[in-house]
Amino acid sequence: MTTTATPAAPGSAGSRTAPAVSPGTAADSHPAAGPGAVAALLVLGSCTSLQAGAALALRLFPVGGAPGATLLRLALAAAVLVGVTRPRVRGWRPAQWRAVGLYGISMAGTNGFFYAALARLPLGTAVTIQFLGPLTLAAVLSRRWRDAGWVLLAVAGVLTLGLAGRSDGGAGHALDPVGVALVLVSAAFWALYIVAGSRASAAVPGRGGLAVAMAAGALVLLPFGADGAVRVAARPHLLLVALGTAVLASVVPYTLELAAMRRAPRRVFGILLSLEPAVATLAGWVLLGQRTGPVAVAAVVVVIAASAGATLTARSPGPA
């Protein structure tokens, strides 16, 4: 979901299409407005919904492929948000369109490559590796050796994850190198997504920019996923699965995270969001039967510790 300094960014997490606040950089200008327990429940609910949506999307892959599933997720989520927000785009200036367009491109890249990686990697592994994107961006923006150290710790965790492989029915299997490459590209797009989301939210206040960016992201994916999306749409039961994916992986996480950001300080929110790899690993086990060995679990914990450490030691700048 997805993750860094954006008050109105979707995904991913992984691949999230919701207000992504990355470890160590979110808008903290909203003081805590309620008990921390409420914020924790909201963030955990967001992470759970996001990973449940990803697990649901895997059911679309045999028919529509990863591009078709990604296109349907963004297009249906955009339709819901456009209907709710009804953005007034007639008065937008060219600079606003460029900001929202770049946001949509980054959204398409983050989600498209992430879903392609899910066809080759376990859910928890993919989300864990994807976290390198926002962590690296946070270190680059801070320019402090301490933050670079957190990134190196996360890289060590990911390398351990790769060496450990995964446990599947008792047999160990090395990680698919193509899947790792795809999720690393998704991580890079996640970093771009954070920067672009921050600019878009500043250029277009409110949720209208997010809705239009989702629609733009769907247009970017149209040449790659149109065929698969049509095959899915021809089967009503799969179209319902696609709608469920859009709601669980985009609409619900956005709503819950926005509410959490209004109740918790930035550092608390960042630490809570750092638990996403653990939630993804648990979701992969419960929903998809993807069992993870103890070494891989330890690697996930290392990445979570790096993400939480980056959040705790971050400076306290103004809104991203």
KEKE-3310 file (N, C-alpha, C; in steps of 0.2 Angstrom, whole numbers, plus 5000, padded with zeros to 4 digits):
npx = (5003:5006:5016:5025:5028:5014:4999:4988:4989:4987:4994:5002:5007:5006:5008:4996:4981:4978:4979:4995:5006:5022:5035:5041:5038:5025:5011:5010:5003:4991:4985:4984:4968:4960:4959:4974:4972:4961:4966:4976:4968:4961:4972:4976:4965:4965:4977:4974:4962:4968:4977:4969:4962:4972:4974:4962:4962:4971:4963:4958:4969:4971:4962:4961:4974:4988:4990:4976:4969:4974:4971:4957:4955:4960:4952:4938:4939:4942:4930:4921:4926:4926:4912:4909:4916:4915:4924:4929:4935:4935:4941:4954:4972:4985:4997:4991:4985:4996:5003:4993:4992:5005:5005:4995:5002:5012:5005:4999:5011:5016:5006:5004:5016:5017:5007:5010:5021:5016:5011:5021:5028:5026:5013:5017:5031:5032:5027:5035:5048:5044:5044:5056:5056:5049:5057:5070:5068:5065:5077:5085:5080:5082:5095:5104:5116:5111:5098:5102:5107:5096:5090:5100:5099:5086:5088:5097:5088:5079:5088:5091:5078:5077:5088:5083:5072:5056:5044:5035:5024:5033:5044:5058:5059:5068:5067:5058:5068:5063:5051:5056:5063:5052:5045:5054:5055:5042:5043:5052:5043:5034:5041:5042:5028:5025:5031:5025:5012:5012:5014:5003:4992:4995:4993:4980:4968:4959:4949:4947:4958:4964:4955:4954:4967:4968:4959:4967:4978:4972:4970:4983:4986:4978:4981:4989:4981:4968:4963:4963:4955:4943:4940:4938:4927:4917:4913:4901:4903:4916:4918:4912:4921:4932:4926:4925:4939:4943:4936:4941:4955:4957:4947:4942:4954:4959:4949:4950:4963:4964:4955:4963:4974:4970:4968:4980:4997:5010:5022:5017:5007:5016:5023:5013:5009:5021:5019:5014:5020:5020:5006:5003:5011:5004:4991:4994:4997:4984:4974:4979:4986:5000:5014:5026:5043:5053:5065:5063:5052:5059:5067:5057:5053:5064:5064:5052:5057:5067:5059:5051:5061:5066:5055:5054:5066:5065:5066:5056:5048:5038:5021:5022)
npy = (4998:5004:5028:5037:5054:5060:5068:5064:5052:5037:5019:5003:5001:4994:4999:5004:5013:5025:5037:5038:5037:5038:5029:5039:5051:5060:5071:5080:5089:5088:5088:5076:5069:5061:5045:5036:5022:5021:5027:5017:5006:5010:5011:4998:4992:4998:4993:4979:4978:4983:4972:4961:4965:4964:4950:4946:4951:4942:4932:4936:4935:4923:4925:4938:4942:4951:4965:4967:4966:4976:4987:4986:4988:5001:5009:5006:5010:5024:5027:5026:5036:5048:5049:5052:5063:5072:5081:5098:5101:5110:5123:5120:5124:5122:5118:5112:5101:5094:5091:5082:5073:5067:5061:5051:5043:5039:5031:5021:5015:5010:5002:4993:4986:4981:4972:4963:4958:4950:4939:4931:4931:4928:4937:4944:4944:4952:4965:4968:4969:4980:4991:4996:5007:5019:5020:5022:5034:5043:5043:5049:5062:5066:5066:5062:5052:5043:5040:5034:5023:5016:5012:5004:4994:4989:4984:4974:4965:4962:4956:4945:4939:4936:4926:4917:4912:4904:4895:4882:4871:4864:4863:4872:4886:4896:4914:4921:4928:4937:4942:4948:4959:4965:4970:4978:4988:4993:4998:5009:5017:5019:5028:5039:5041:5046:5058:5064:5063:5072:5084:5085:5085:5098:5106:5103:5105:5095:5079:5078:5079:5066:5057:5061:5058:5044:5040:5044:5036:5024:5026:5026:5013:5006:5002:4991:4982:4981:4971:4960:4965:4966:4953:4949:4957:4951:4941:4940:4936:4938:4951:4956:4952:4960:4973:4972:4971:4984:4992:4986:4988:5001:5011:5009:5008:5021:5029:5025:5028:5041:5046:5041:5048:5060:5058:5054:5058:5062:5053:5042:5038:5034:5024:5014:5011:5005:4992:4986:4976:4965:4962:4959:4948:4939:4940:4933:4921:4917:4919:4915:4904:4904:4899:4905:4903:4903:4911:4919:4926:4933:4941:4950:4956:4963:4973:4979:4985:4993:5002:5008:5013:5023:5031:5035:5042:5052:5069:5084:5091:5103:5101:5088)
npz = (5000:5002:5015:5013:5011:5007:5008:5001:4994:4984:4989:4991:4996:4995:4982:4985:4983:4990:5003:5004:5016:5019:5028:5039:5033:5033:5033:5047:5052:5057:5073:5086:5087:5094:5103:5103:5101:5093:5081:5078:5076:5065:5055:5055:5050:5038:5032:5032:5024:5012:5009:5008:4997:4988:4988:4983:4971:4964:4960:4948:4939:4932:4921:4917:4918:4926:4921:4917:4929:4936:4929:4930:4943:4946:4937:4941:4955:4952:4946:4956:4965:4958:4956:4969:4973:4962:4954:4949:4935:4925:4927:4929:4929:4917:4924:4935:4929:4924:4936:4942:4931:4931:4944:4941:4932:4940:4949:4941:4937:4950:4955:4944:4941:4954:4955:4944:4949:4960:4954:4954:4966:4984:4993:5005:5004:4992:4997:5007:5000:4992:5001:5001:4992:4998:5009:5005:4998:5009:5015:5006:5005:5017:5019:5029:5038:5047:5043:5031:5036:5041:5029:5024:5033:5030:5017:5020:5027:5016:5007:5015:5015:5002:5001:5010:5003:5001:5011:5005:5007:5014:5006:5001:4991:4980:4977:4964:4951:4941:4947:4958:4952:4946:4957:4963:4953:4955:4968:4965:4958:4968:4976:4967:4966:4979:4979:4968:4972:4983:4977:4968:4977:4983:4972:4968:4979:4991:4987:4973:4965:4967:4962:4949:4945:4947:4937:4926:4928:4925:4911:4907:4909:4900:4886:4889:4898:4893:4885:4894:4904:4897:4895:4908:4912:4904:4911:4924:4937:4940:4937:4948:4958:4954:4956:4970:4973:4969:4979:4991:4990:4987:4989:5003:5010:5008:5014:5028:5031:5030:5040:5051:5050:5054:5068:5074:5078:5066:5067:5075:5066:5055:5061:5063:5050:5046:5049:5039:5030:5039:5040:5027:5025:5035:5029:5017:5021:5028:5018:5006:5008:5008:5015:5027:5031:5046:5045:5035:5041:5051:5043:5038:5050:5052:5042:5045:5057:5053:5045:5055:5063:5055:5055:5069:5071:5062:5057:5062:5051:5042:5034:5021)
capx = (5000:5007:5021:5028:5025:5009:4993:4983:4991:4984:4995:5002:5008:5008:5002:4990:4979:4975:4983:5000:5011:5028:5039:5045:5037:5019:5009:5009:5000:4985:4986:4980:4961:4957:4963:4979:4969:4957:4970:4979:4963:4960:4977:4977:4959:4967:4982:4970:4958:4972:4980:4963:4960:4977:4973:4956:4964:4974:4958:4957:4975:4970:4958:4963:4981:4990:4988:4969:4967:4976:4967:4950:4955:4960:4946:4932:4940:4941:4923:4918:4928:4924:4905:4908:4919:4913:4929:4927:4941:4935:4945:4961:4977:4990:5001:4987:4984:5003:5004:4989:4994:5011:5002:4992:5007:5016:5000:4999:5017:5016:5001:5004:5022:5016:5002:5014:5026:5011:5010:5028:5030:5021:5011:5021:5038:5032:5026:5042:5053:5042:5045:5062:5055:5048:5063:5076:5066:5065:5084:5088:5077:5084:5103:5108:5119:5107:5093:5105:5108:5090:5089:5104:5096:5080:5091:5099:5082:5077:5093:5090:5072:5079:5092:5078:5066:5050:5042:5029:5023:5039:5050:5060:5060:5071:5062:5058:5071:5059:5046:5060:5064:5046:5043:5059:5052:5036:5046:5054:5037:5031:5044:5039:5021:5025:5033:5020:5006:5013:5013:4996:4988:4996:4990:4973:4966:4953:4950:4946:4965:4965:4950:4956:4974:4966:4957:4973:4982:4968:4971:4990:4986:4973:4984:4992:4976:4961:4961:4961:4949:4937:4938:4935:4920:4912:4910:4899:4905:4923:4917:4910:4927:4935:4923:4928:4946:4944:4934:4945:4962:4958:4942:4942:4961:4959:4945:4952:4969:4962:4953:4968:4979:4967:4968:4986:5003:5014:5026:5013:5004:5021:5025:5008:5009:5026:5017:5010:5023:5018:4999:5003:5013:4998:4986:4996:4996:4977:4970:4982:4990:5007:5017:5033:5048:5056:5071:5059:5048:5064:5068:5051:5053:5070:5062:5048:5061:5070:5054:5049:5066:5066:5050:5055:5071:5064:5065:5049:5047:5031:5018:5026)
capy = (5000:5006:5027:5043:5061:5063:5068:5062:5047:5030:5012:4999:4998:4992:4997:5006:5019:5029:5042:5035:5041:5033:5029:5045:5058:5062:5077:5079:5096:5087:5085:5070:5072:5056:5040:5032:5016:5022:5027:5010:5001:5012:5009:4991:4990:5000:4988:4972:4979:4983:4966:4957:4967:4961:4943:4945:4952:4936:4928:4939:4934:4918:4927:4945:4944:4956:4971:4968:4966:4983:4992:4986:4991:5009:5011:5005:5015:5030:5029:5028:5042:5053:5050:5055:5070:5076:5086:5103:5101:5115:5128:5118:5127:5117:5115:5107:5095:5091:5088:5076:5068:5063:5057:5046:5039:5035:5027:5016:5011:5007:4996:4988:4982:4977:4966:4959:4954:4946:4933:4927:4931:4928:4943:4947:4946:4958:4971:4969:4972:4986:4996:4999:5013:5025:5021:5025:5041:5046:5044:5054:5068:5069:5067:5060:5045:5039:5037:5029:5016:5012:5009:4998:4988:4986:4980:4968:4961:4960:4951:4939:4936:4932:4920:4912:4909:4904:4888:4880:4864:4860:4863:4878:4888:4903:4919:4922:4935:4942:4945:4953:4965:4969:4973:4984:4994:4996:5002:5015:5021:5021:5034:5044:5042:5050:5065:5067:5064:5078:5090:5085:5087:5105:5109:5103:5103:5090:5073:5078:5077:5059:5054:5061:5054:5037:5039:5045:5030:5019:5027:5024:5005:5004:4998:4984:4978:4982:4964:4956:4968:4964:4946:4948:4960:4946:4936:4944:4935:4940:4958:4958:4952:4966:4978:4971:4973:4991:4994:4984:4990:5008:5016:5008:5011:5029:5032:5024:5031:5049:5046:5039:5054:5066:5057:5052:5062:5059:5048:5037:5035:5031:5017:5010:5009:5001:4985:4983:4969:4959:4961:4956:4941:4936:4939:4928:4914:4915:4920:4912:4898:4905:4899:4908:4900:4907:4915:4925:4930:4937:4946:4954:4960:4968:4978:4983:4989:4999:5007:5011:5017:5029:5036:5038:5047:5058:5076:5086:5097:5105:5096:5086)
capz = (5000:5002:5011:5012:5012:5003:5011:4997:4989:4985:4987:4991:4996:4992:4978:4988:4980:4996:5006:5006:5021:5020:5034:5041:5030:5032:5036:5054:5054:5061:5079:5088:5089:5097:5106:5099:5100:5087:5075:5077:5073:5058:5051:5054:5046:5031:5029:5031:5018:5006:5007:5006:4990:4983:4988:4979:4964:4962:4957:4941:4935:4927:4915:4914:4919:4931:4918:4917:4935:4939:4925:4932:4950:4946:4933:4945:4960:4950:4945:4963:4968:4953:4957:4975:4973:4956:4953:4944:4931:4920:4929:4931:4925:4914:4929:4939:4925:4924:4942:4942:4926:4934:4949:4939:4929:4946:4952:4936:4938:4957:4955:4938:4942:4960:4953:4940:4954:4964:4950:4954:4973:4989:4995:5011:5001:4988:5000:5011:4996:4990:5006:5000:4989:5002:5014:5001:4997:5015:5017:5001:5006:5024:5019:5035:5038:5051:5039:5026:5040:5041:5022:5023:5037:5027:5012:5023:5028:5010:5005:5019:5013:4996:5003:5013:4999:5005:5013:5002:5008:5017:5001:5000:4984:4979:4975:4957:4950:4938:4952:4962:4948:4945:4963:4964:4949:4958:4973:4962:4956:4974:4978:4963:4968:4985:4977:4963:4976:4987:4972:4966:4983:4984:4966:4968:4986:4991:4984:4966:4961:4968:4958:4942:4945:4946:4930:4922:4929:4921:4904:4905:4908:4895:4881:4892:4901:4890:4883:4900:4907:4893:4897:4915:4912:4901:4916:4929:4944:4940:4937:4955:4961:4952:4960:4977:4973:4969:4985:4997:4989:4986:4992:5010:5013:5008:5019:5034:5033:5030:5047:5055:5050:5058:5075:5076:5075:5060:5069:5077:5060:5051:5064:5062:5043:5045:5051:5033:5028:5043:5039:5021:5026:5038:5024:5012:5024:5029:5013:5000:5010:5007:5022:5027:5036:5052:5043:5031:5045:5054:5038:5038:5056:5051:5037:5049:5062:5049:5044:5062:5066:5051:5057:5075:5071:5057:5059:5062:5046:5040:5030:5015)
cpx = (5006:5008:5023:5025:5020:5002:4987:4985:4989:4990:4999:5003:5008:5005:4996:4988:4975:4980:4989:5005:5017:5031:5043:5043:5029:5017:5007:5006:4994:4986:4982:4973:4957:4961:4968:4976:4965:4961:4973:4974:4961:4965:4977:4971:4961:4972:4978:4966:4962:4975:4975:4961:4966:4976:4967:4958:4968:4969:4957:4963:4974:4966:4960:4970:4982:4988:4980:4966:4968:4972:4960:4950:4955:4954:4940:4933:4939:4934:4919:4920:4926:4916:4904:4910:4917:4918:4928:4934:4941:4940:4952:4966:4981:4994:4998:4986:4991:5004:4999:4990:5000:5009:4999:4997:5011:5011:5000:5005:5018:5012:5002:5010:5021:5012:5006:5019:5022:5010:5016:5030:5025:5019:5015:5028:5037:5031:5032:5047:5051:5043:5052:5062:5054:5054:5069:5074:5067:5073:5087:5086:5080:5092:5106:5110:5114:5101:5095:5106:5102:5088:5093:5102:5090:5083:5094:5093:5079:5081:5092:5083:5073:5083:5087:5074:5060:5048:5036:5028:5029:5045:5052:5061:5063:5066:5063:5062:5067:5054:5050:5061:5058:5044:5048:5057:5046:5038:5048:5048:5033:5034:5042:5032:5020:5026:5027:5013:5006:5011:5006:4991:4989:4993:4983:4970:4960:4955:4949:4952:4966:4961:4952:4963:4972:4963:4962:4977:4979:4969:4978:4990:4982:4976:4987:4986:4969:4959:4959:4955:4942:4935:4935:4928:4915:4910:4908:4901:4912:4923:4916:4917:4932:4933:4925:4935:4947:4942:4939:4952:4963:4953:4942:4948:4961:4955:4947:4959:4968:4960:4958:4973:4976:4967:4975:4992:5006:5018:5022:5010:5010:5023:5020:5008:5015:5025:5014:5014:5021:5011:4999:5006:5007:4993:4988:4995:4989:4973:4972:4986:4998:5011:5024:5037:5050:5061:5067:5055:5053:5066:5063:5051:5059:5068:5057:5052:5064:5065:5052:5054:5067:5061:5051:5061:5071:5064:5057:5048:5039:5028:5022:5023)
cpy = (5003:5011:5034:5049:5063:5062:5065:5057:5040:5025:5012:4997:4995:4993:4999:5012:5023:5033:5039:5039:5036:5034:5035:5051:5059:5068:5076:5085:5095:5084:5080:5072:5066:5051:5037:5025:5016:5022:5021:5006:5003:5010:5002:4989:4992:4994:4981:4973:4979:4976:4961:4959:4964:4954:4942:4946:4946:4932:4930:4937:4929:4920:4933:4947:4950:4963:4972:4969:4973:4988:4992:4989:4998:5012:5011:5010:5022:5032:5030:5034:5048:5055:5053:5062:5075:5082:5091:5104:5107:5121:5127:5122:5121:5114:5110:5100:5091:5087:5081:5071:5063:5059:5051:5041:5035:5030:5020:5011:5007:5001:4991:4984:4978:4971:4961:4955:4949:4939:4929:4927:4931:4936:4947:4949:4952:4964:4973:4972:4979:4992:4999:5006:5019:5026:5024:5033:5046:5048:5049:5061:5071:5070:5066:5053:5041:5036:5033:5022:5012:5009:5003:4992:4985:4982:4974:4963:4958:4955:4944:4935:4933:4926:4914:4908:4909:4896:4887:4872:4860:4861:4870:4880:4895:4908:4920:4929:4940:4946:4950:4959:4969:4973:4979:4990:4997:5000:5009:5020:5023:5027:5040:5046:5046:5057:5068:5068:5071:5084:5091:5088:5095:5109:5109:5100:5099:5083:5073:5076:5069:5055:5055:5058:5047:5035:5040:5039:5024:5019:5025:5016:5002:5000:4991:4980:4978:4975:4960:4959:4966:4957:4945:4951:4956:4941:4940:4943:4938:4948:4960:4957:4958:4972:4978:4973:4980:4994:4993:4987:4997:5012:5015:5010:5018:5032:5031:5027:5039:5050:5045:5045:5060:5065:5055:5057:5058:5053:5041:5033:5031:5024:5012:5007:5005:4993:4982:4976:4963:4957:4957:4949:4936:4935:4934:4921:4912:4915:4916:4905:4898:4905:4902:4905:4905:4912:4921:4929:4935:4943:4952:4959:4965:4974:4982:4988:4994:5004:5011:5015:5023:5034:5039:5043:5052:5065:5078:5092:5098:5100:5095:5089)
cpz = (5000:5004:5009:5012:5007:5007:5007:4992:4990:4988:4989:4992:4994:4988:4981:4983:4985:4998:5008:5010:5022:5026:5035:5037:5029:5035:5043:5057:5058:5068:5081:5090:5092:5100:5101:5097:5094:5081:5073:5074:5066:5053:5050:5050:5039:5028:5028:5025:5012:5004:5005:4999:4985:4983:4983:4972:4960:4958:4950:4937:4930:4920:4913:4915:4924:4928:4918:4924:4938:4935:4928:4939:4950:4942:4938:4952:4958:4948:4951:4966:4964:4955:4964:4976:4968:4955:4948:4941:4926:4921:4930:4926:4922:4919:4933:4935:4924:4930:4943:4937:4929:4940:4947:4936:4935:4949:4948:4937:4944:4957:4950:4939:4949:4958:4949:4944:4958:4960:4951:4961:4978:4991:5000:5008:4997:4992:5004:5006:4993:4995:5005:4996:4993:5007:5011:5000:5003:5017:5012:5003:5013:5024:5025:5035:5042:5047:5033:5030:5040:5034:5022:5027:5034:5021:5014:5024:5021:5007:5009:5017:5006:4997:5006:5009:5003:5006:5010:5003:5011:5012:5000:4993:4984:4976:4967:4955:4946:4942:4956:4958:4947:4951:4965:4959:4952:4964:4971:4961:4962:4977:4974:4964:4974:4983:4973:4967:4980:4983:4970:4971:4984:4978:4966:4975:4986:4988:4976:4962:4961:4963:4951:4940:4944:4939:4925:4922:4925:4914:4902:4904:4903:4889:4883:4895:4898:4888:4889:4903:4904:4895:4904:4915:4908:4906:4923:4936:4945:4940:4945:4959:4960:4956:4967:4978:4974:4976:4991:4996:4988:4990:5000:5013:5013:5013:5026:5036:5033:5037:5052:5056:5054:5066:5078:5074:5070:5062:5071:5070:5056:5054:5063:5055:5042:5046:5044:5030:5032:5042:5032:5021:5030:5033:5019:5015:5025:5023:5007:5002:5008:5014:5021:5032:5041:5050:5039:5036:5049:5049:5037:5044:5055:5047:5041:5054:5059:5047:5050:5064:5062:5053:5064:5075:5066:5061:5059:5057:5046:5036:5023:5009)
residu = (MET:THR:THR:THR:ALA:THR:PRO:ALA:ALA:PRO:GLY:SER:ALA:GLY:SER:ARG:THR:ALA:PRO:ALA:VAL:SER:PRO:GLY:THR:ALA:ALA:ASP:SER:HIS:PRO:ALA:ALA:GLY:PRO:GLY:ALA:VAL:ALA:ALA:LEU:LEU:VAL:LEU:GLY:SER:CYS:THR:SER:LEU:GLN:ALA:GLY:ALA:ALA:LEU:ALA:LEU:ARG:LEU:PHE:PRO:VAL:GLY:GLY:ALA:PRO:GLY:ALA:THR:LEU:LEU:ARG:LEU:ALA:LEU:ALA:ALA:ALA:VAL:LEU:VAL:GLY:VAL:THR:ARG:PRO:ARG:VAL:ARG:GLY:TRP:ARG:PRO:ALA:GLN:TRP:ARG:ALA:VAL:GLY:LEU:TYR:GLY:ILE:SER:MET:ALA:GLY:THR:ASN:GLY:PHE:PHE:TYR:ALA:ALA:LEU:ALA:ARG:LEU:PRO:LEU:GLY:THR:ALA:VAL:THR:ILE:GLN:PHE:LEU:GLY:PRO:LEU:THR:LEU:ALA:ALA:VAL:LEU:SER:ARG:ARG:TRP:ARG:ASP:ALA:GLY:TRP:VAL:LEU:LEU:ALA:VAL:ALA:GLY:VAL:LEU:THR:LEU:GLY:LEU:ALA:GLY:ARG:SER:ASP:GLY:GLY:ALA:GLY:HIS:ALA:LEU:ASP:PRO:VAL:GLY:VAL:ALA:LEU:VAL:LEU:VAL:SER:ALA:ALA:PHE:TRP:ALA:LEU:TYR:ILE:VAL:ALA:GLY:SER:ARG:ALA:SER:ALA:ALA:VAL:PRO:GLY:ARG:GLY:GLY:LEU:ALA:VAL:ALA:MET:ALA:ALA:GLY:ALA:LEU:VAL:LEU:LEU:PRO:PHE:GLY:ALA:ASP:GLY:ALA:VAL:ARG:VAL:ALA:ALA:ARG:PRO:HIS:LEU:LEU:LEU:VAL:ALA:LEU:GLY:THR:ALA:VAL:LEU:ALA:SER:VAL:VAL:PRO:TYR:THR:LEU:GLU:LEU:ALA:ALA:MET:ARG:ARG:ALA:PRO:ARG:ARG:VAL:PHE:GLY:ILE:LEU:LEU:SER:LEU:GLU:PRO:ALA:VAL:ALA:THR:LEU:ALA:GLY:TRP:VAL:LEU:LEU:GLY:GLN:ARG:THR:GLY:PRO:VAL:ALA:VAL:ALA:ALA:VAL:VAL:VAL:VAL:ILE:ALA:ALA:SER:ALA:GLY:ALA:THR:LEU:THR:ALA:ARG:SER:PRO:GLY:PRO:ALA)
# end
